[in-house]
Amino acid sequence: MVFRVIEGGVAKNASQPAAITARDVSLEAERRLKAVGYHQYRARELCTGEPVPRPLRYLQMQIAWISEALSGLDPIPEDYTDDKYWPTPE
């Protein structure tokens, strides 16, 4: 019995990491906003008129700006999820 290695798309692409896209950065930004509960406050604002707390609104603006800035880089850094790029809630 002779075994033969079957070459396919997975074996050839395994050595090359997938390119990071602007969508990946956008998903990271959304993950961070969800983690601080921004969307809950935003929904409350739309329903009741009570505004999102200023620190959260400011954090959302910072995250949106960073997301745009990182998405515009060519290439996007592989460590784009690192906290050094993103603001932290105070």
Phi and psi restraints in degrees (range 20) as a CNS / XPLOR table:
assign (resid 1 and name C) (resid 2 and name N)
       (resid 2 and name CA) (resid 2 and name C) 1.0 -114.5 20.0 2
assign (resid 2 and name N) (resid 2 and name CA)
       (resid 2 and name C) (resid 3 and name N) 1.0 129.4 20.0 2
assign (resid 2 and name C) (resid 3 and name N)
       (resid 3 and name CA) (resid 3 and name C) 1.0 -96.4 20.0 2
assign (resid 3 and name N) (resid 3 and name CA)
       (resid 3 and name C) (resid 4 and name N) 1.0 143.0 20.0 2
assign (resid 3 and name C) (resid 4 and name N)
       (resid 4 and name CA) (resid 4 and name C) 1.0 -127.8 20.0 2
assign (resid 4 and name N) (resid 4 and name CA)
       (resid 4 and name C) (resid 5 and name N) 1.0 137.8 20.0 2
assign (resid 4 and name C) (resid 5 and name N)
       (resid 5 and name CA) (resid 5 and name C) 1.0 -80.2 20.0 2
assign (resid 5 and name N) (resid 5 and name CA)
       (resid 5 and name C) (resid 6 and name N) 1.0 126.2 20.0 2
assign (resid 5 and name C) (resid 6 and name N)
       (resid 6 and name CA) (resid 6 and name C) 1.0 -94.0 20.0 2
assign (resid 6 and name N) (resid 6 and name CA)
       (resid 6 and name C) (resid 7 and name N) 1.0 120.2 20.0 2
assign (resid 6 and name C) (resid 7 and name N)
       (resid 7 and name CA) (resid 7 and name C) 1.0 -90.4 20.0 2
assign (resid 7 and name N) (resid 7 and name CA)
       (resid 7 and name C) (resid 8 and name N) 1.0 133.5 20.0 2
assign (resid 7 and name C) (resid 8 and name N)
       (resid 8 and name CA) (resid 8 and name C) 1.0 -142.8 20.0 2
assign (resid 8 and name N) (resid 8 and name CA)
       (resid 8 and name C) (resid 9 and name N) 1.0 -173.1 20.0 2
assign (resid 8 and name C) (resid 9 and name N)
       (resid 9 and name CA) (resid 9 and name C) 1.0 -62.3 20.0 2
assign (resid 9 and name N) (resid 9 and name CA)
       (resid 9 and name C) (resid 10 and name N) 1.0 -33.8 20.0 2
assign (resid 9 and name C) (resid 10 and name N)
       (resid 10 and name CA) (resid 10 and name C) 1.0 -67.7 20.0 2
assign (resid 10 and name N) (resid 10 and name CA)
       (resid 10 and name C) (resid 11 and name N) 1.0 -44.8 20.0 2
assign (resid 10 and name C) (resid 11 and name N)
       (resid 11 and name CA) (resid 11 and name C) 1.0 -65.0 20.0 2
assign (resid 11 and name N) (resid 11 and name CA)
       (resid 11 and name C) (resid 12 and name N) 1.0 -37.6 20.0 2
assign (resid 11 and name C) (resid 12 and name N)
       (resid 12 and name CA) (resid 12 and name C) 1.0 -75.5 20.0 2
assign (resid 12 and name N) (resid 12 and name CA)
       (resid 12 and name C) (resid 13 and name N) 1.0 -33.4 20.0 2
assign (resid 12 and name C) (resid 13 and name N)
       (resid 13 and name CA) (resid 13 and name C) 1.0 -89.3 20.0 2
assign (resid 13 and name N) (resid 13 and name CA)
       (resid 13 and name C) (resid 14 and name N) 1.0 -7.0 20.0 2
assign (resid 13 and name C) (resid 14 and name N)
       (resid 14 and name CA) (resid 14 and name C) 1.0 -64.6 20.0 2
assign (resid 14 and name N) (resid 14 and name CA)
       (resid 14 and name C) (resid 15 and name N) 1.0 -30.9 20.0 2
assign (resid 14 and name C) (resid 15 and name N)
       (resid 15 and name CA) (resid 15 and name C) 1.0 -78.6 20.0 2
assign (resid 15 and name N) (resid 15 and name CA)
       (resid 15 and name C) (resid 16 and name N) 1.0 -20.9 20.0 2
assign (resid 15 and name C) (resid 16 and name N)
       (resid 16 and name CA) (resid 16 and name C) 1.0 -106.0 20.0 2
assign (resid 16 and name N) (resid 16 and name CA)
       (resid 16 and name C) (resid 17 and name N) 1.0 120.6 20.0 2
assign (resid 16 and name C) (resid 17 and name N)
       (resid 17 and name CA) (resid 17 and name C) 1.0 -69.0 20.0 2
assign (resid 17 and name N) (resid 17 and name CA)
       (resid 17 and name C) (resid 18 and name N) 1.0 149.9 20.0 2
assign (resid 17 and name C) (resid 18 and name N)
       (resid 18 and name CA) (resid 18 and name C) 1.0 -65.0 20.0 2
assign (resid 18 and name N) (resid 18 and name CA)
       (resid 18 and name C) (resid 19 and name N) 1.0 141.5 20.0 2
assign (resid 18 and name C) (resid 19 and name N)
       (resid 19 and name CA) (resid 19 and name C) 1.0 -68.2 20.0 2
assign (resid 19 and name N) (resid 19 and name CA)
       (resid 19 and name C) (resid 20 and name N) 1.0 139.5 20.0 2
assign (resid 19 and name C) (resid 20 and name N)
       (resid 20 and name CA) (resid 20 and name C) 1.0 -82.6 20.0 2
assign (resid 20 and name N) (resid 20 and name CA)
       (resid 20 and name C) (resid 21 and name N) 1.0 132.7 20.0 2
assign (resid 20 and name C) (resid 21 and name N)
       (resid 21 and name CA) (resid 21 and name C) 1.0 -111.2 20.0 2
assign (resid 21 and name N) (resid 21 and name CA)
       (resid 21 and name C) (resid 22 and name N) 1.0 169.1 20.0 2
assign (resid 21 and name C) (resid 22 and name N)
       (resid 22 and name CA) (resid 22 and name C) 1.0 -61.8 20.0 2
assign (resid 22 and name N) (resid 22 and name CA)
       (resid 22 and name C) (resid 23 and name N) 1.0 -30.5 20.0 2
assign (resid 22 and name C) (resid 23 and name N)
       (resid 23 and name CA) (resid 23 and name C) 1.0 -64.1 20.0 2
assign (resid 23 and name N) (resid 23 and name CA)
       (resid 23 and name C) (resid 24 and name N) 1.0 -38.5 20.0 2
assign (resid 23 and name C) (resid 24 and name N)
       (resid 24 and name CA) (resid 24 and name C) 1.0 -60.7 20.0 2
assign (resid 24 and name N) (resid 24 and name CA)
       (resid 24 and name C) (resid 25 and name N) 1.0 -43.2 20.0 2
assign (resid 24 and name C) (resid 25 and name N)
       (resid 25 and name CA) (resid 25 and name C) 1.0 -65.3 20.0 2
assign (resid 25 and name N) (resid 25 and name CA)
       (resid 25 and name C) (resid 26 and name N) 1.0 -41.8 20.0 2
assign (resid 25 and name C) (resid 26 and name N)
       (resid 26 and name CA) (resid 26 and name C) 1.0 -62.0 20.0 2
assign (resid 26 and name N) (resid 26 and name CA)
       (resid 26 and name C) (resid 27 and name N) 1.0 -40.6 20.0 2
assign (resid 26 and name C) (resid 27 and name N)
       (resid 27 and name CA) (resid 27 and name C) 1.0 -65.0 20.0 2
assign (resid 27 and name N) (resid 27 and name CA)
       (resid 27 and name C) (resid 28 and name N) 1.0 -36.5 20.0 2
assign (resid 27 and name C) (resid 28 and name N)
       (resid 28 and name CA) (resid 28 and name C) 1.0 -65.5 20.0 2
assign (resid 28 and name N) (resid 28 and name CA)
       (resid 28 and name C) (resid 29 and name N) 1.0 -41.0 20.0 2
assign (resid 28 and name C) (resid 29 and name N)
       (resid 29 and name CA) (resid 29 and name C) 1.0 -62.4 20.0 2
assign (resid 29 and name N) (resid 29 and name CA)
       (resid 29 and name C) (resid 30 and name N) 1.0 -44.2 20.0 2
assign (resid 29 and name C) (resid 30 and name N)
       (resid 30 and name CA) (resid 30 and name C) 1.0 -63.6 20.0 2
assign (resid 30 and name N) (resid 30 and name CA)
       (resid 30 and name C) (resid 31 and name N) 1.0 -38.7 20.0 2
assign (resid 30 and name C) (resid 31 and name N)
       (resid 31 and name CA) (resid 31 and name C) 1.0 -61.4 20.0 2
assign (resid 31 and name N) (resid 31 and name CA)
       (resid 31 and name C) (resid 32 and name N) 1.0 -42.4 20.0 2
assign (resid 31 and name C) (resid 32 and name N)
       (resid 32 and name CA) (resid 32 and name C) 1.0 -67.7 20.0 2
assign (resid 32 and name N) (resid 32 and name CA)
       (resid 32 and name C) (resid 33 and name N) 1.0 -40.0 20.0 2
assign (resid 32 and name C) (resid 33 and name N)
       (resid 33 and name CA) (resid 33 and name C) 1.0 -65.0 20.0 2
assign (resid 33 and name N) (resid 33 and name CA)
       (resid 33 and name C) (resid 34 and name N) 1.0 -39.6 20.0 2
assign (resid 33 and name C) (resid 34 and name N)
       (resid 34 and name CA) (resid 34 and name C) 1.0 -65.7 20.0 2
assign (resid 34 and name N) (resid 34 and name CA)
       (resid 34 and name C) (resid 35 and name N) 1.0 -37.8 20.0 2
assign (resid 34 and name C) (resid 35 and name N)
       (resid 35 and name CA) (resid 35 and name C) 1.0 -64.0 20.0 2
assign (resid 35 and name N) (resid 35 and name CA)
       (resid 35 and name C) (resid 36 and name N) 1.0 -31.7 20.0 2
assign (resid 35 and name C) (resid 36 and name N)
       (resid 36 and name CA) (resid 36 and name C) 1.0 -93.0 20.0 2
assign (resid 36 and name N) (resid 36 and name CA)
       (resid 36 and name C) (resid 37 and name N) 1.0 -1.2 20.0 2
assign (resid 36 and name C) (resid 37 and name N)
       (resid 37 and name CA) (resid 37 and name C) 1.0 80.1 20.0 2
assign (resid 37 and name N) (resid 37 and name CA)
       (resid 37 and name C) (resid 38 and name N) 1.0 20.9 20.0 2
assign (resid 37 and name C) (resid 38 and name N)
       (resid 38 and name CA) (resid 38 and name C) 1.0 -59.4 20.0 2
assign (resid 38 and name N) (resid 38 and name CA)
       (resid 38 and name C) (resid 39 and name N) 1.0 -42.8 20.0 2
assign (resid 38 and name C) (resid 39 and name N)
       (resid 39 and name CA) (resid 39 and name C) 1.0 -65.2 20.0 2
assign (resid 39 and name N) (resid 39 and name CA)
       (resid 39 and name C) (resid 40 and name N) 1.0 -31.6 20.0 2
assign (resid 39 and name C) (resid 40 and name N)
       (resid 40 and name CA) (resid 40 and name C) 1.0 -66.1 20.0 2
assign (resid 40 and name N) (resid 40 and name CA)
       (resid 40 and name C) (resid 41 and name N) 1.0 -43.2 20.0 2
assign (resid 40 and name C) (resid 41 and name N)
       (resid 41 and name CA) (resid 41 and name C) 1.0 -67.0 20.0 2
assign (resid 41 and name N) (resid 41 and name CA)
       (resid 41 and name C) (resid 42 and name N) 1.0 -36.8 20.0 2
assign (resid 41 and name C) (resid 42 and name N)
       (resid 42 and name CA) (resid 42 and name C) 1.0 -66.1 20.0 2
assign (resid 42 and name N) (resid 42 and name CA)
       (resid 42 and name C) (resid 43 and name N) 1.0 -41.3 20.0 2
assign (resid 42 and name C) (resid 43 and name N)
       (resid 43 and name CA) (resid 43 and name C) 1.0 -64.0 20.0 2
assign (resid 43 and name N) (resid 43 and name CA)
       (resid 43 and name C) (resid 44 and name N) 1.0 -40.7 20.0 2
assign (resid 43 and name C) (resid 44 and name N)
       (resid 44 and name CA) (resid 44 and name C) 1.0 -61.4 20.0 2
assign (resid 44 and name N) (resid 44 and name CA)
       (resid 44 and name C) (resid 45 and name N) 1.0 -40.3 20.0 2
assign (resid 44 and name C) (resid 45 and name N)
       (resid 45 and name CA) (resid 45 and name C) 1.0 -62.2 20.0 2
assign (resid 45 and name N) (resid 45 and name CA)
       (resid 45 and name C) (resid 46 and name N) 1.0 -42.7 20.0 2
assign (resid 45 and name C) (resid 46 and name N)
       (resid 46 and name CA) (resid 46 and name C) 1.0 -67.3 20.0 2
assign (resid 46 and name N) (resid 46 and name CA)
       (resid 46 and name C) (resid 47 and name N) 1.0 -32.8 20.0 2
assign (resid 46 and name C) (resid 47 and name N)
       (resid 47 and name CA) (resid 47 and name C) 1.0 -83.3 20.0 2
assign (resid 47 and name N) (resid 47 and name CA)
       (resid 47 and name C) (resid 48 and name N) 1.0 -43.0 20.0 2
assign (resid 47 and name C) (resid 48 and name N)
       (resid 48 and name CA) (resid 48 and name C) 1.0 -109.7 20.0 2
assign (resid 48 and name N) (resid 48 and name CA)
       (resid 48 and name C) (resid 49 and name N) 1.0 -16.4 20.0 2
assign (resid 48 and name C) (resid 49 and name N)
       (resid 49 and name CA) (resid 49 and name C) 1.0 87.7 20.0 2
assign (resid 49 and name N) (resid 49 and name CA)
       (resid 49 and name C) (resid 50 and name N) 1.0 -6.3 20.0 2
assign (resid 49 and name C) (resid 50 and name N)
       (resid 50 and name CA) (resid 50 and name C) 1.0 -74.8 20.0 2
assign (resid 50 and name N) (resid 50 and name CA)
       (resid 50 and name C) (resid 51 and name N) 1.0 122.5 20.0 2
assign (resid 50 and name C) (resid 51 and name N)
       (resid 51 and name CA) (resid 51 and name C) 1.0 -68.7 20.0 2
assign (resid 51 and name N) (resid 51 and name CA)
       (resid 51 and name C) (resid 52 and name N) 1.0 156.1 20.0 2
assign (resid 51 and name C) (resid 52 and name N)
       (resid 52 and name CA) (resid 52 and name C) 1.0 -63.7 20.0 2
assign (resid 52 and name N) (resid 52 and name CA)
       (resid 52 and name C) (resid 53 and name N) 1.0 136.4 20.0 2
assign (resid 52 and name C) (resid 53 and name N)
       (resid 53 and name CA) (resid 53 and name C) 1.0 -54.7 20.0 2
assign (resid 53 and name N) (resid 53 and name CA)
       (resid 53 and name C) (resid 54 and name N) 1.0 141.3 20.0 2
assign (resid 53 and name C) (resid 54 and name N)
       (resid 54 and name CA) (resid 54 and name C) 1.0 -52.8 20.0 2
assign (resid 54 and name N) (resid 54 and name CA)
       (resid 54 and name C) (resid 55 and name N) 1.0 -45.9 20.0 2
assign (resid 54 and name C) (resid 55 and name N)
       (resid 55 and name CA) (resid 55 and name C) 1.0 -59.3 20.0 2
assign (resid 55 and name N) (resid 55 and name CA)
       (resid 55 and name C) (resid 56 and name N) 1.0 -37.5 20.0 2
assign (resid 55 and name C) (resid 56 and name N)
       (resid 56 and name CA) (resid 56 and name C) 1.0 -71.1 20.0 2
assign (resid 56 and name N) (resid 56 and name CA)
       (resid 56 and name C) (resid 57 and name N) 1.0 -39.7 20.0 2
assign (resid 56 and name C) (resid 57 and name N)
       (resid 57 and name CA) (resid 57 and name C) 1.0 -63.0 20.0 2
assign (resid 57 and name N) (resid 57 and name CA)
       (resid 57 and name C) (resid 58 and name N) 1.0 -41.9 20.0 2
assign (resid 57 and name C) (resid 58 and name N)
       (resid 58 and name CA) (resid 58 and name C) 1.0 -65.4 20.0 2
assign (resid 58 and name N) (resid 58 and name CA)
       (resid 58 and name C) (resid 59 and name N) 1.0 -41.6 20.0 2
assign (resid 58 and name C) (resid 59 and name N)
       (resid 59 and name CA) (resid 59 and name C) 1.0 -61.7 20.0 2
assign (resid 59 and name N) (resid 59 and name CA)
       (resid 59 and name C) (resid 60 and name N) 1.0 -41.4 20.0 2
assign (resid 59 and name C) (resid 60 and name N)
       (resid 60 and name CA) (resid 60 and name C) 1.0 -61.3 20.0 2
assign (resid 60 and name N) (resid 60 and name CA)
       (resid 60 and name C) (resid 61 and name N) 1.0 -41.2 20.0 2
assign (resid 60 and name C) (resid 61 and name N)
       (resid 61 and name CA) (resid 61 and name C) 1.0 -64.8 20.0 2
assign (resid 61 and name N) (resid 61 and name CA)
       (resid 61 and name C) (resid 62 and name N) 1.0 -40.8 20.0 2
assign (resid 61 and name C) (resid 62 and name N)
       (resid 62 and name CA) (resid 62 and name C) 1.0 -63.6 20.0 2
assign (resid 62 and name N) (resid 62 and name CA)
       (resid 62 and name C) (resid 63 and name N) 1.0 -45.2 20.0 2
assign (resid 62 and name C) (resid 63 and name N)
       (resid 63 and name CA) (resid 63 and name C) 1.0 -63.4 20.0 2
assign (resid 63 and name N) (resid 63 and name CA)
       (resid 63 and name C) (resid 64 and name N) 1.0 -41.0 20.0 2
assign (resid 63 and name C) (resid 64 and name N)
       (resid 64 and name CA) (resid 64 and name C) 1.0 -62.8 20.0 2
assign (resid 64 and name N) (resid 64 and name CA)
       (resid 64 and name C) (resid 65 and name N) 1.0 -40.7 20.0 2
assign (resid 64 and name C) (resid 65 and name N)
       (resid 65 and name CA) (resid 65 and name C) 1.0 -66.3 20.0 2
assign (resid 65 and name N) (resid 65 and name CA)
       (resid 65 and name C) (resid 66 and name N) 1.0 -44.7 20.0 2
assign (resid 65 and name C) (resid 66 and name N)
       (resid 66 and name CA) (resid 66 and name C) 1.0 -63.0 20.0 2
assign (resid 66 and name N) (resid 66 and name CA)
       (resid 66 and name C) (resid 67 and name N) 1.0 -40.8 20.0 2
assign (resid 66 and name C) (resid 67 and name N)
       (resid 67 and name CA) (resid 67 and name C) 1.0 -59.6 20.0 2
assign (resid 67 and name N) (resid 67 and name CA)
       (resid 67 and name C) (resid 68 and name N) 1.0 -44.7 20.0 2
assign (resid 67 and name C) (resid 68 and name N)
       (resid 68 and name CA) (resid 68 and name C) 1.0 -64.2 20.0 2
assign (resid 68 and name N) (resid 68 and name CA)
       (resid 68 and name C) (resid 69 and name N) 1.0 -43.8 20.0 2
assign (resid 68 and name C) (resid 69 and name N)
       (resid 69 and name CA) (resid 69 and name C) 1.0 -63.3 20.0 2
assign (resid 69 and name N) (resid 69 and name CA)
       (resid 69 and name C) (resid 70 and name N) 1.0 -46.0 20.0 2
assign (resid 69 and name C) (resid 70 and name N)
       (resid 70 and name CA) (resid 70 and name C) 1.0 -66.0 20.0 2
assign (resid 70 and name N) (resid 70 and name CA)
       (resid 70 and name C) (resid 71 and name N) 1.0 -37.3 20.0 2
assign (resid 70 and name C) (resid 71 and name N)
       (resid 71 and name CA) (resid 71 and name C) 1.0 -65.9 20.0 2
assign (resid 71 and name N) (resid 71 and name CA)
       (resid 71 and name C) (resid 72 and name N) 1.0 -26.9 20.0 2
assign (resid 71 and name C) (resid 72 and name N)
       (resid 72 and name CA) (resid 72 and name C) 1.0 -82.0 20.0 2
assign (resid 72 and name N) (resid 72 and name CA)
       (resid 72 and name C) (resid 73 and name N) 1.0 -10.7 20.0 2
assign (resid 72 and name C) (resid 73 and name N)
       (resid 73 and name CA) (resid 73 and name C) 1.0 -75.1 20.0 2
assign (resid 73 and name N) (resid 73 and name CA)
       (resid 73 and name C) (resid 74 and name N) 1.0 148.3 20.0 2
assign (resid 73 and name C) (resid 74 and name N)
       (resid 74 and name CA) (resid 74 and name C) 1.0 -134.0 20.0 2
assign (resid 74 and name N) (resid 74 and name CA)
       (resid 74 and name C) (resid 75 and name N) 1.0 105.9 20.0 2
assign (resid 74 and name C) (resid 75 and name N)
       (resid 75 and name CA) (resid 75 and name C) 1.0 -84.2 20.0 2
assign (resid 75 and name N) (resid 75 and name CA)
       (resid 75 and name C) (resid 76 and name N) 1.0 160.6 20.0 2
assign (resid 75 and name C) (resid 76 and name N)
       (resid 76 and name CA) (resid 76 and name C) 1.0 -73.2 20.0 2
assign (resid 76 and name N) (resid 76 and name CA)
       (resid 76 and name C) (resid 77 and name N) 1.0 132.9 20.0 2
assign (resid 76 and name C) (resid 77 and name N)
       (resid 77 and name CA) (resid 77 and name C) 1.0 -57.9 20.0 2
assign (resid 77 and name N) (resid 77 and name CA)
       (resid 77 and name C) (resid 78 and name N) 1.0 142.9 20.0 2
assign (resid 77 and name C) (resid 78 and name N)
       (resid 78 and name CA) (resid 78 and name C) 1.0 -66.2 20.0 2
assign (resid 78 and name N) (resid 78 and name CA)
       (resid 78 and name C) (resid 79 and name N) 1.0 -25.8 20.0 2
assign (resid 78 and name C) (resid 79 and name N)
       (resid 79 and name CA) (resid 79 and name C) 1.0 -98.8 20.0 2
assign (resid 79 and name N) (resid 79 and name CA)
       (resid 79 and name C) (resid 80 and name N) 1.0 35.3 20.0 2
assign (resid 79 and name C) (resid 80 and name N)
       (resid 80 and name CA) (resid 80 and name C) 1.0 -61.1 20.0 2
assign (resid 80 and name N) (resid 80 and name CA)
       (resid 80 and name C) (resid 81 and name N) 1.0 -16.4 20.0 2
assign (resid 80 and name C) (resid 81 and name N)
       (resid 81 and name CA) (resid 81 and name C) 1.0 -86.6 20.0 2
assign (resid 81 and name N) (resid 81 and name CA)
       (resid 81 and name C) (resid 82 and name N) 1.0 -5.9 20.0 2
assign (resid 81 and name C) (resid 82 and name N)
       (resid 82 and name CA) (resid 82 and name C) 1.0 -64.9 20.0 2
assign (resid 82 and name N) (resid 82 and name CA)
       (resid 82 and name C) (resid 83 and name N) 1.0 143.4 20.0 2
assign (resid 82 and name C) (resid 83 and name N)
       (resid 83 and name CA) (resid 83 and name C) 1.0 -64.0 20.0 2
assign (resid 83 and name N) (resid 83 and name CA)
       (resid 83 and name C) (resid 84 and name N) 1.0 -17.9 20.0 2
assign (resid 83 and name C) (resid 84 and name N)
       (resid 84 and name CA) (resid 84 and name C) 1.0 -64.7 20.0 2
assign (resid 84 and name N) (resid 84 and name CA)
       (resid 84 and name C) (resid 85 and name N) 1.0 -21.8 20.0 2
assign (resid 84 and name C) (resid 85 and name N)
       (resid 85 and name CA) (resid 85 and name C) 1.0 -89.1 20.0 2
assign (resid 85 and name N) (resid 85 and name CA)
       (resid 85 and name C) (resid 86 and name N) 1.0 -25.2 20.0 2
assign (resid 85 and name C) (resid 86 and name N)
       (resid 86 and name CA) (resid 86 and name C) 1.0 -107.8 20.0 2
assign (resid 86 and name N) (resid 86 and name CA)
       (resid 86 and name C) (resid 87 and name N) 1.0 144.8 20.0 2
assign (resid 86 and name C) (resid 87 and name N)
       (resid 87 and name CA) (resid 87 and name C) 1.0 -72.0 20.0 2
assign (resid 87 and name N) (resid 87 and name CA)
       (resid 87 and name C) (resid 88 and name N) 1.0 157.3 20.0 2
assign (resid 87 and name C) (resid 88 and name N)
       (resid 88 and name CA) (resid 88 and name C) 1.0 -112.5 20.0 2
assign (resid 88 and name N) (resid 88 and name CA)
       (resid 88 and name C) (resid 89 and name N) 1.0 147.7 20.0 2
assign (resid 88 and name C) (resid 89 and name N)
       (resid 89 and name CA) (resid 89 and name C) 1.0 -66.9 20.0 2
assign (resid 89 and name N) (resid 89 and name CA)
       (resid 89 and name C) (resid 90 and name N) 1.0 142.7 20.0 2
